[in-house]
Amino acid sequence: MGEKAEAPASVAAAAVDENERSLRNLRKRLGQMEELERKRLEGAKLSTEQLEKASKLAQVKDQIAELERNMAAAARRGVPLAAVSGVEDSWDG
């Protein structure tokens, strides 16, 4: 019976870990994208792939903001974060 009582807590902890990992990854990508944009503005020649990545800067910022809002709202409501995500962590590079 003790295992059943612990299961929801472990599911919630896993969801927190997943959301925190997604947020950390998005922030890392944002930093990389901002560096590419800085180089572009300084006149560096970027590859097509680099330009494509840099062009998604606003999209990644929006994803970060949405994930942060969802996590904060869930924390205020006491909702398990497993039901929160809604933000896909997709990155081709």
Contacts in CASP RR format, 6 or more apart in sequence:
PFRMAT RR
TARGET T0000
AUTHOR 0000-0000-0000
METHOD contacts of the structure
MODEL  1
MGEKAEAPASVAAAAVDENERSLRNLRKRLGQMEELERKRLEGAKLSTEQ
LEKASKLAQVKDQIAELERNMAAAARRGVPLAAVSGVEDSWDG
8 80 0 8 1.000
11 80 0 8 1.000
11 82 0 8 1.000
12 80 0 8 1.000
12 81 0 8 1.000
12 82 0 8 1.000
14 82 0 8 1.000
15 80 0 8 1.000
15 81 0 8 1.000
15 82 0 8 1.000
15 83 0 8 1.000
15 84 0 8 1.000
15 85 0 8 1.000
16 81 0 8 1.000
18 81 0 8 1.000
18 85 0 8 1.000
19 67 0 8 1.000
19 71 0 8 1.000
19 81 0 8 1.000
19 84 0 8 1.000
19 85 0 8 1.000
22 67 0 8 1.000
22 85 0 8 1.000
22 87 0 8 1.000
22 89 0 8 1.000
23 64 0 8 1.000
23 67 0 8 1.000
23 68 0 8 1.000
23 71 0 8 1.000
25 89 0 8 1.000
25 91 0 8 1.000
26 60 0 8 1.000
26 63 0 8 1.000
26 64 0 8 1.000
26 67 0 8 1.000
26 87 0 8 1.000
26 89 0 8 1.000
27 64 0 8 1.000
29 60 0 8 1.000
29 91 0 8 1.000
30 57 0 8 1.000
30 60 0 8 1.000
30 61 0 8 1.000
30 64 0 8 1.000
32 53 0 8 1.000
33 53 0 8 1.000
33 54 0 8 1.000
33 56 0 8 1.000
33 57 0 8 1.000
33 60 0 8 1.000
34 57 0 8 1.000
36 46 0 8 1.000
36 50 0 8 1.000
36 51 0 8 1.000
36 53 0 8 1.000
36 54 0 8 1.000
37 54 0 8 1.000
37 57 0 8 1.000
39 46 0 8 1.000
40 46 0 8 1.000
40 51 0 8 1.000
40 54 0 8 1.000
46 54 0 8 1.000
49 93 0 8 1.000
53 93 0 8 1.000
63 87 0 8 1.000
63 88 0 8 1.000
63 89 0 8 1.000
66 86 0 8 1.000
66 87 0 8 1.000
67 85 0 8 1.000
67 86 0 8 1.000
67 87 0 8 1.000
70 84 0 8 1.000
70 85 0 8 1.000
70 86 0 8 1.000
70 87 0 8 1.000
71 81 0 8 1.000
71 84 0 8 1.000
73 79 0 8 1.000
73 84 0 8 1.000
74 80 0 8 1.000
74 81 0 8 1.000
74 83 0 8 1.000
74 84 0 8 1.000
END
